[in-house]
Amino acid sequence: MKLAPEQIAAAIGAEVVSRGTLGHPQRAVIDSSQAGEGDLFFGLRGERVDGGEYAPEALEAGAWGAVVETSKARSLFVDPGPTKGERAGGGGWVFAVEDPRAALQELARAWRRELGAPVVGITGSVGKTSVKDIARALLPGRVHANRENLNTEIGLPLTVLEAPAGTELLVLEMAMRGPGQIAELAAIAEPRVAVITNVGPVHVELLGSVESIAAAKAEILAALPGDGTAVVPVEAGELEAHLGAAPRLLRFGSGGDIEALESRVEEGVTEALIATPAGRVRFHFPFAERHNLTNALAAIGAGVALGAVPEEMAERAASIGFSRFRGERLELGDGIVLVNDCYNANPVSMRAALDHLASLDGTRRIAVLGEMAELGPGTPAYHREIGAHARAQGVDVLVGVGEPAREYDPDELVGDPAEAAELLAAQLEPGDAILIKGSRSAGLEAVAELLQSQAAPGSGSRGGGA
């Protein structure tokens, strides 16, 4: 983050309360326990804790500087009093601002502009993390993208501030839990390309309807410049009414600007002939899931929008890797395959995961399903529909985890992940194919961890994305 102290103060509208060494910070942190040499600590106020209280500890740990609320900066560093005198040192820069969270966002915007790198912003109800992972691999140049789930009003600016000097492209996933949040993130990122993967009944409990979800996702379109591009599905559903706000549209999917004319899966590799406005190119993707082919089309669309050469994107396809818990494929021995897709769940992603389970060769197909959270009043009906879809797809054994999973009409209902793992360990047969999926709150990653710990030596895993 090659911004001098004066540039930082100007960018965030700060008063410099204490001066430290010259140079610039290496990264931004919000956890004082992680602060170290070269870090710029932001003392954010939470529901229970005021992070500004820990600014002295961050500086004593070697942090380059700290950003804290003005009142806190004065009480800790200007007039600390006799009991805090020893804590007020540290030798770092102290920037006093009205709102440290807003300052974090403003500094991220300033650093993005300093980099001059174009931004691909990715949002959607399902698939945005996988599209980000695929785009990070396919797109040209020095690409920086979110790690883990740093995709919120705090995580996204931290991601931008992690981008090293020389970054040529930013691929930024944007989360949404309410109206205005995508607009807030887009104001920081200022995307040139906006990818909306889809719109479905995710966070209905918070927004009230799929139409409201579409409107919230479409906030990213207003942030596009005059030469910007929106990459959206051919069948955009409730999103369609908002697409007139996009300067330029690229559609992905059957009949769209970017589509798979043909595809086949062999030994975990999807070979597909992809049509783009720049020509037809054959890709070899290191995944077998049909929904990830759709995610790849969206990522390729982002590349096309930026002028990337399709043949060069195809050459980079082998380097695609997925974030943890998203379709992670585990080999447990005796030919048993476990698909660990427990990062999150909603009706759209559940259907896609069950469709993938149905495509796997296995003696039996077993689905271990936890609840789908934040679906509002329609929650029981959504669960019943997914249970019926599992049966229609030929699932042999359906295990529900937790009371809400009763609505799946499972063959077995257990109380928690530990019981699920115990049940599976006792009943698994050679050649079984297992899917584990539920909302993050269900904690189903414990099932995969327990089963893997009991697996035969030599078992392994590979990312599959979800």
Backbone torsions as a table, in degrees:
resi	resn	phi	psi	omega
1	MET	NA	80.9	-172.0
2	LYS	-83.3	71.0	174.7
3	LEU	-122.6	126.7	180.0
4	ALA	-71.6	160.4	-179.7
5	PRO	-52.9	-41.1	-179.8
6	GLU	-64.4	-38.6	177.8
7	GLN	-65.6	-41.2	179.0
8	ILE	-62.8	-47.6	-179.7
9	ALA	-59.8	-41.8	179.7
10	ALA	-67.1	-40.3	-177.0
11	ALA	-65.0	-37.1	-174.7
12	ILE	-105.1	4.4	178.6
13	GLY	63.7	42.8	-172.5
14	ALA	-99.9	151.9	167.0
15	GLU	-93.4	131.0	178.1
16	VAL	-83.1	111.9	-177.2
17	VAL	-89.9	-34.0	-179.3
18	SER	-143.9	139.7	-178.6
19	ARG	-103.8	140.1	179.2
20	GLY	-117.1	-149.5	179.3
21	THR	-76.6	157.3	177.8
22	LEU	-73.7	-171.8	-176.9
23	GLY	96.0	-152.2	-175.9
24	HIS	-148.5	158.6	179.9
25	PRO	-75.7	156.0	179.2
26	GLN	-87.6	-36.3	-178.4
27	ARG	-159.4	168.8	175.1
28	ALA	-105.2	141.8	177.5
29	VAL	-135.9	154.3	177.7
30	ILE	-120.8	-1.4	178.7
31	ASP	-112.6	114.0	-175.8
32	SER	-62.9	-26.7	179.5
33	SER	-69.9	-18.5	178.8
34	GLN	-99.3	-3.3	-177.2
35	ALA	-72.4	137.4	178.6
36	GLY	-148.1	-166.0	-176.2
37	GLU	-58.2	127.7	176.5
38	GLY	89.8	-2.4	-175.7
39	ASP	-88.1	152.0	171.2
40	LEU	-109.5	112.2	-175.9
41	PHE	-91.3	130.9	175.4
42	PHE	-106.2	118.9	-179.5
43	GLY	-87.2	86.0	-177.3
44	LEU	-82.5	143.9	176.9
45	ARG	-88.8	123.7	177.5
46	GLY	-105.5	-173.1	-178.9
47	GLU	-66.2	-35.2	-176.0
48	ARG	-113.9	-26.0	-171.6
49	VAL	-128.5	138.7	172.0
50	ASP	-96.4	107.3	-176.8
51	GLY	-59.7	-23.2	179.4
52	GLY	-61.3	-25.1	178.5
53	GLU	-61.3	-23.2	-174.4
54	TYR	-99.0	6.5	179.6
55	ALA	-59.5	-42.5	178.5
56	PRO	-59.6	-41.1	178.4
57	GLU	-62.4	-39.9	178.8
58	ALA	-61.8	-42.7	179.8
59	LEU	-67.9	-39.7	178.6
60	GLU	-64.8	-26.1	177.4
61	ALA	-79.4	-2.6	176.8
62	GLY	108.8	4.7	-179.2
63	ALA	-57.5	143.1	178.5
64	TRP	-66.1	-35.0	-178.4
65	GLY	-167.8	176.1	179.6
66	ALA	-144.1	144.7	176.0
67	VAL	-115.5	118.9	-176.6
68	VAL	-137.1	164.0	176.4
69	GLU	-60.3	147.4	-175.3
70	THR	-56.0	-47.5	-178.6
71	SER	-62.8	-38.5	179.3
72	LYS	-69.3	-38.8	179.8
73	ALA	-62.3	-40.2	-178.8
74	ARG	-69.8	-41.9	-177.5
75	SER	-70.3	-30.2	-177.0
76	LEU	-91.5	-32.7	-169.6
77	PHE	-120.5	-27.0	-178.8
78	VAL	-90.4	-46.2	-179.4
79	ASP	-135.9	69.2	-172.6
80	PRO	-70.3	-21.1	-177.9
81	GLY	81.6	167.1	-173.8
82	PRO	-64.6	-30.0	-176.8
83	THR	-80.9	-16.8	-177.6
84	LYS	-114.4	5.9	-175.0
85	GLY	-56.9	-40.5	-177.9
86	GLU	-70.6	-27.3	-178.6
87	ARG	-77.9	-16.9	-171.2
88	ALA	-80.2	-4.3	-178.1
89	GLY	-84.8	-149.5	177.9
90	GLY	116.6	-24.9	174.7
91	GLY	75.0	11.9	-178.8
92	GLY	-101.1	171.4	175.5
93	TRP	-73.7	140.4	174.5
94	VAL	-126.3	120.3	-179.5
95	PHE	-109.6	125.0	-179.8
96	ALA	-99.9	127.0	-178.7
97	VAL	-136.9	164.4	178.6
98	GLU	-72.2	-39.6	-175.2
99	ASP	-140.2	104.5	-178.5
100	PRO	-60.8	-33.2	178.8
101	ARG	-65.9	-44.5	176.9
102	ALA	-62.4	-36.9	178.2
103	ALA	-64.2	-39.3	176.6
104	LEU	-58.6	-45.0	-179.3
105	GLN	-67.6	-40.4	-179.7
106	GLU	-66.9	-37.5	178.8
107	LEU	-68.5	-37.3	177.5
108	ALA	-62.2	-42.7	178.4
109	ARG	-63.4	-41.0	179.0
110	ALA	-63.1	-40.4	-179.8
111	TRP	-70.4	-36.9	177.2
112	ARG	-62.0	-41.1	178.9
113	ARG	-67.9	-36.3	176.7
114	GLU	-63.1	-40.2	177.8
115	LEU	-65.4	-37.4	-177.3
116	GLY	71.6	13.6	-177.6
117	ALA	-83.6	135.2	174.3
118	PRO	-65.5	157.5	-177.0
119	VAL	-121.9	133.4	166.9
120	VAL	-101.7	113.8	177.2
121	GLY	-97.2	131.5	-174.8
122	ILE	-124.2	123.5	173.6
123	THR	-138.3	177.1	-177.4
124	GLY	146.5	163.7	-178.8
125	SER	-72.6	-37.0	-175.8
126	VAL	-140.4	143.5	169.4
127	GLY	90.7	-2.9	-174.1
128	LYS	-65.3	-35.6	179.1
129	THR	-67.3	-41.8	179.5
130	SER	-67.7	-38.9	175.4
131	VAL	-61.4	-41.5	176.6
132	LYS	-59.8	-46.5	-179.0
133	ASP	-61.8	-41.6	-179.8
134	ILE	-69.3	-43.2	-180.0
135	ALA	-63.1	-38.6	179.2
136	ARG	-58.6	-35.7	-179.8
137	ALA	-80.1	-39.7	-171.3
138	LEU	-82.3	-32.3	-170.3
139	LEU	-78.6	151.6	-171.3
140	PRO	-81.3	162.7	173.3
141	GLY	84.5	-170.4	178.5
142	ARG	-83.7	103.8	-172.4
143	VAL	-101.7	134.4	174.3
144	HIS	-119.7	135.8	-177.3
145	ALA	-140.3	166.7	177.5
146	ASN	-58.6	140.8	166.9
147	ARG	-101.9	151.0	179.5
148	GLU	50.8	-130.9	-177.7
149	ASN	-113.8	39.8	178.4
150	LEU	-81.2	72.3	-173.0
151	ASN	-131.9	15.0	-177.3
152	THR	-103.9	-172.0	-179.8
153	GLU	-64.2	-17.0	173.3
154	ILE	-103.4	-44.8	-177.3
155	GLY	-64.8	-38.9	-178.1
156	LEU	-65.9	-46.7	176.4
157	PRO	-63.3	-34.4	174.7
158	LEU	-61.5	-38.8	177.6
159	THR	-61.4	-47.0	-179.5
160	VAL	-61.5	-41.4	-177.8
161	LEU	-72.8	-14.4	173.5
162	GLU	-81.1	-15.8	-176.2
163	ALA	-64.7	124.2	-178.1
164	PRO	-74.5	157.0	172.6
165	ALA	-55.9	139.5	-176.9
166	GLY	95.6	-4.9	175.0
167	THR	-59.6	132.5	-176.4
168	GLU	-106.1	-14.8	-179.9
169	LEU	-156.4	136.2	174.9
170	LEU	-110.6	128.5	175.4
171	VAL	-113.9	109.5	-169.2
172	LEU	-120.7	116.0	172.9
173	GLU	-76.8	138.9	-177.8
174	MET	-124.9	120.0	179.1
175	ALA	-87.5	158.0	-179.1
176	MET	-143.6	126.4	175.1
177	ARG	-126.8	4.3	179.5
178	GLY	-175.9	166.3	178.7
179	PRO	-59.0	141.3	176.2
180	GLY	90.3	-16.8	-175.7
181	GLN	-72.0	-42.3	178.2
182	ILE	-63.6	-39.0	177.1
183	ALA	-61.3	-39.6	178.5
184	GLU	-63.3	-44.4	-179.7
185	LEU	-69.1	-39.8	-179.5
186	ALA	-66.6	-30.9	177.4
187	ALA	-66.8	-30.0	176.1
188	ILE	-76.9	-47.7	-172.0
189	ALA	-80.0	-32.7	-177.0
190	GLU	50.2	64.1	-174.8
191	PRO	-69.0	147.2	170.8
192	ARG	-91.9	-29.8	178.2
193	VAL	-124.3	130.9	177.2
194	ALA	-115.3	119.0	176.8
195	VAL	-104.6	122.7	173.0
196	ILE	-113.3	109.4	-172.1
197	THR	-67.5	-40.4	-177.5
198	ASN	178.6	173.6	174.3
199	VAL	-133.9	126.5	-179.2
200	GLY	-146.9	-176.9	-176.7
201	PRO	-76.7	66.2	178.2
202	VAL	-115.7	128.5	-174.9
203	HIS	67.1	26.8	176.4
204	VAL	-59.2	-34.2	179.8
205	GLU	-59.1	-30.7	-176.9
206	LEU	-91.5	-31.7	-175.0
207	LEU	-108.8	-15.0	172.2
208	GLY	95.3	-31.6	-178.0
209	SER	-161.2	161.4	176.5
210	VAL	-65.8	-33.3	177.9
211	GLU	-62.0	-39.8	178.3
212	SER	-68.2	-36.3	176.7
213	ILE	-62.7	-43.8	179.0
214	ALA	-60.2	-43.1	179.9
215	ALA	-63.4	-38.7	179.5
216	ALA	-67.8	-42.9	178.1
217	LYS	-64.3	-35.9	-176.2
218	ALA	-70.8	-7.6	176.8
219	GLU	-58.3	-27.1	-179.2
220	ILE	-65.2	-26.0	-176.8
221	LEU	-66.8	-33.6	-178.3
222	ALA	-68.3	-18.3	-179.0
223	ALA	-86.4	-8.9	-177.3
224	LEU	-71.4	141.4	175.1
225	PRO	-74.1	175.8	-177.8
226	GLY	-60.8	-26.5	178.6
227	ASP	-103.2	17.3	-178.4
228	GLY	-80.0	168.9	-176.8
229	THR	-136.3	137.8	171.9
230	ALA	-104.1	130.9	177.8
231	VAL	-108.7	115.2	-170.8
232	VAL	-137.4	162.4	179.4
233	PRO	-68.6	154.9	173.2
234	VAL	-58.7	-46.9	177.4
235	GLU	-97.8	92.3	-172.2
236	ALA	-88.2	-10.7	177.1
237	GLY	59.0	-132.2	-177.1
238	GLU	-64.4	-17.0	178.6
239	LEU	-71.0	-24.2	-172.9
240	GLU	-53.6	-39.2	-176.3
241	ALA	-64.1	-16.7	-176.0
242	HIS	-102.4	-6.3	-170.0
243	LEU	-74.2	-12.4	176.3
244	GLY	-64.6	-15.7	179.6
245	ALA	-79.1	-10.7	-177.4
246	ALA	-83.8	133.2	177.4
247	PRO	-61.5	-36.9	-178.3
248	ARG	-147.8	143.7	-179.6
249	LEU	-118.7	138.3	165.8
250	LEU	-123.8	129.2	-178.4
251	ARG	-103.7	139.6	174.5
252	PHE	-118.7	148.2	-177.7
253	GLY	119.0	177.7	-176.3
254	SER	-56.9	123.5	-179.3
255	GLY	84.4	3.1	-176.9
256	GLY	-94.9	-172.8	179.2
257	ASP	-67.7	-33.5	176.3
258	ILE	-122.8	114.4	-177.7
259	GLU	-144.2	157.4	175.1
260	ALA	-92.3	111.7	-179.2
261	LEU	-74.6	-31.6	177.3
262	GLU	-157.0	153.8	178.4
263	SER	-158.0	153.3	173.6
264	ARG	-151.0	151.6	-178.8
265	VAL	-114.9	130.4	178.2
266	GLU	-146.1	123.1	178.1
267	GLU	52.2	46.1	175.2
268	GLY	78.0	5.9	-179.7
269	VAL	-116.8	131.4	176.2
270	THR	-98.7	117.4	174.2
271	GLU	-99.1	126.0	-175.9
272	ALA	-140.7	140.5	172.6
273	LEU	-93.8	112.4	-174.5
274	ILE	-104.3	128.1	175.0
275	ALA	-95.3	132.1	177.2
276	THR	-133.8	166.4	175.6
277	PRO	-59.9	-19.2	179.9
278	ALA	-96.8	6.2	178.1
279	GLY	124.0	175.8	-178.8
280	ARG	-98.1	134.7	-177.4
281	VAL	-139.2	142.6	177.7
282	ARG	-93.8	125.9	179.6
283	PHE	-109.9	148.9	171.4
284	HIS	-122.2	105.9	-175.4
285	PHE	-97.8	138.0	-179.0
286	PRO	-83.7	51.0	175.6
287	PHE	-151.8	163.7	-178.3
288	ALA	-116.1	-10.8	-173.3
289	GLU	-74.6	133.8	179.7
290	ARG	-63.4	-39.5	-178.0
291	HIS	-66.4	-26.0	178.0
292	ASN	-75.6	-22.1	171.7
293	LEU	-66.1	-40.8	175.2
294	THR	-62.7	-42.6	177.0
295	ASN	-60.9	-38.0	178.8
296	ALA	-65.5	-36.5	177.7
297	LEU	-61.7	-41.0	178.4
298	ALA	-63.4	-42.9	179.5
299	ALA	-64.8	-41.8	177.6
300	ILE	-63.0	-37.8	176.7
301	GLY	-59.4	-39.6	176.4
302	ALA	-62.4	-40.8	177.8
303	GLY	-63.8	-43.0	177.9
304	VAL	-60.3	-41.5	-180.0
305	ALA	-61.3	-30.1	-179.4
306	LEU	-91.5	-2.1	-179.9
307	GLY	86.5	15.6	178.3
308	ALA	-67.3	149.2	-179.7
309	VAL	-83.9	121.5	-177.2
310	PRO	-55.8	-40.2	-179.8
311	GLU	-61.3	-36.5	179.1
312	GLU	-72.7	-35.0	174.7
313	MET	-63.2	-39.8	179.2
314	ALA	-62.6	-36.3	179.3
315	GLU	-65.5	-28.2	-178.0
316	ARG	-91.0	-2.4	-173.6
317	ALA	-61.4	-30.9	-177.8
318	ALA	-64.5	-18.3	-177.0
319	SER	-89.7	5.4	179.9
320	ILE	-64.3	131.8	174.4
321	GLY	-139.3	149.7	-173.9
322	PHE	-111.3	154.2	176.9
323	SER	-65.9	155.8	-175.2
324	ARG	-63.5	147.5	177.1
325	PHE	73.2	7.2	179.3
326	ARG	-111.9	87.8	179.4
327	GLY	69.4	25.6	-179.9
328	GLU	-65.3	123.4	-176.7
329	ARG	-96.6	123.1	-178.5
330	LEU	-116.3	135.5	176.4
331	GLU	-100.6	116.4	-173.8
332	LEU	-98.7	3.0	-175.6
333	GLY	92.4	161.5	-177.5
334	ASP	55.5	27.3	178.3
335	GLY	74.3	10.6	-179.7
336	ILE	-82.6	128.6	179.2
337	VAL	-115.8	131.2	178.6
338	LEU	-120.7	127.3	176.7
339	VAL	-101.3	109.2	-176.0
340	ASN	-93.9	97.3	-174.0
341	ASP	-125.4	52.6	-169.0
342	CYS	-105.0	19.3	-179.7
343	TYR	-70.5	-39.8	179.9
344	ASN	-162.6	168.8	-178.8
345	ALA	-155.8	142.1	173.6
346	ASN	-155.2	171.7	-175.5
347	PRO	-56.7	-36.0	-178.3
348	VAL	-69.4	-49.4	-177.5
349	SER	-71.2	-30.5	176.8
350	MET	-62.9	-45.8	179.3
351	ARG	-60.8	-44.2	-179.8
352	ALA	-62.3	-42.4	-179.0
353	ALA	-67.1	-39.0	178.3
354	LEU	-69.1	-36.1	175.7
355	ASP	-62.1	-40.3	178.3
356	HIS	-66.5	-41.3	177.4
357	LEU	-58.0	-40.8	-179.7
358	ALA	-64.3	-25.0	-178.1
359	SER	-83.4	-10.9	-177.0
360	LEU	-80.7	142.4	172.9
361	ASP	-77.2	128.2	-179.9
362	GLY	-164.9	152.1	174.9
363	THR	-60.4	-46.8	174.3
364	ARG	-136.4	155.5	174.7
365	ARG	-113.0	120.8	-174.5
366	ILE	-118.9	129.1	177.1
367	ALA	-114.5	123.0	176.1
368	VAL	-108.3	108.2	-169.5
369	LEU	-119.1	128.3	170.5
370	GLY	-96.4	-176.3	-176.5
371	GLU	-69.3	157.5	168.7
372	MET	-103.5	112.8	-172.5
373	ALA	-88.7	164.6	172.1
374	GLU	60.4	39.1	179.1
375	LEU	-102.7	-0.3	175.5
376	GLY	74.1	-158.1	-174.9
377	PRO	-59.9	-24.6	-179.0
378	GLY	-83.6	9.4	-174.6
379	THR	-53.5	-51.5	-179.3
380	PRO	-58.6	-41.7	-178.5
381	ALA	-66.0	-40.5	177.7
382	TYR	-61.1	-41.5	179.4
383	HIS	-65.7	-41.3	178.9
384	ARG	-63.6	-39.8	179.1
385	GLU	-62.0	-40.6	179.9
386	ILE	-69.1	-38.3	175.3
387	GLY	-59.5	-42.7	178.6
388	ALA	-66.2	-38.4	179.2
389	HIS	-65.2	-38.6	178.1
390	ALA	-60.1	-43.8	179.1
391	ARG	-64.9	-41.8	-178.9
392	ALA	-64.0	-28.8	-179.6
393	GLN	-87.0	3.9	173.8
394	GLY	86.0	21.6	175.9
395	VAL	-63.8	128.2	-176.4
396	ASP	-82.8	-38.6	-179.6
397	VAL	-133.6	124.7	178.4
398	LEU	-114.3	118.6	-179.9
399	VAL	-110.4	122.6	176.6
400	GLY	-97.1	140.0	-179.7
401	VAL	-119.2	115.8	-179.4
402	GLY	93.9	155.4	-174.9
403	GLU	-58.2	-41.9	178.6
404	PRO	-59.3	-24.7	-179.0
405	ALA	-73.2	-7.2	176.0
406	ARG	-58.4	-31.0	-177.4
407	GLU	-68.4	-14.6	174.8
408	TYR	-71.1	-11.8	-171.6
409	ASP	57.2	57.0	-173.9
410	PRO	-75.2	161.1	172.1
411	ASP	-71.3	-34.4	178.0
412	GLU	-134.0	135.9	175.1
413	LEU	-120.2	121.5	179.9
414	VAL	-118.9	161.4	-172.5
415	GLY	-81.1	-30.2	-175.2
416	ASP	-155.4	171.9	-177.9
417	PRO	-59.0	-35.6	-179.8
418	ALA	-62.9	-41.9	177.0
419	GLU	-64.4	-37.9	178.8
420	ALA	-63.1	-43.8	179.5
421	ALA	-64.4	-40.3	179.1
422	GLU	-63.7	-42.4	179.1
423	LEU	-62.9	-46.2	-178.8
424	LEU	-64.9	-43.5	-178.9
425	ALA	-57.5	-33.5	-178.3
426	ALA	-81.3	-21.6	-170.7
427	GLN	-116.2	-8.4	-177.5
428	LEU	-62.8	144.0	178.0
429	GLU	-123.0	153.8	177.5
430	PRO	-53.6	136.7	177.3
431	GLY	86.5	1.2	179.2
432	ASP	-66.4	147.7	171.6
433	ALA	-116.3	126.7	-171.7
434	ILE	-124.2	136.8	171.2
435	LEU	-113.2	132.0	173.4
436	ILE	-118.8	119.1	-176.3
437	LYS	-152.3	139.9	176.5
438	GLY	-177.5	170.1	176.0
439	SER	-63.6	156.9	-175.9
440	ARG	-56.9	-34.2	-178.0
441	SER	-64.9	-18.4	-179.9
442	ALA	-75.8	-19.1	175.8
443	GLY	66.7	31.5	-174.4
444	LEU	-74.0	-7.8	175.2
445	GLU	-59.3	-24.5	178.5
446	ALA	-64.2	-31.2	179.1
447	VAL	-63.8	-49.2	-179.7
448	ALA	-63.4	-40.9	-178.7
449	GLU	-63.7	-42.2	-179.3
450	LEU	-68.0	-41.3	179.7
451	LEU	-68.0	-39.8	-179.2
452	GLN	-66.4	-34.4	179.7
453	SER	-66.4	-22.7	179.2
454	GLN	-95.9	-2.8	-175.2
455	ALA	-70.2	160.7	179.7
456	ALA	-66.4	148.2	176.2
457	PRO	-55.7	143.1	179.0
458	GLY	94.9	-5.9	176.8
459	SER	-69.0	154.7	-175.5
460	GLY	-144.0	-174.2	-179.6
461	SER	-148.0	162.6	171.4
462	ARG	-150.1	151.0	179.8
463	GLY	-71.4	145.6	177.1
464	GLY	-126.8	-18.3	178.3
465	GLY	75.2	147.7	177.0
466	ALA	-157.3	NA	NA
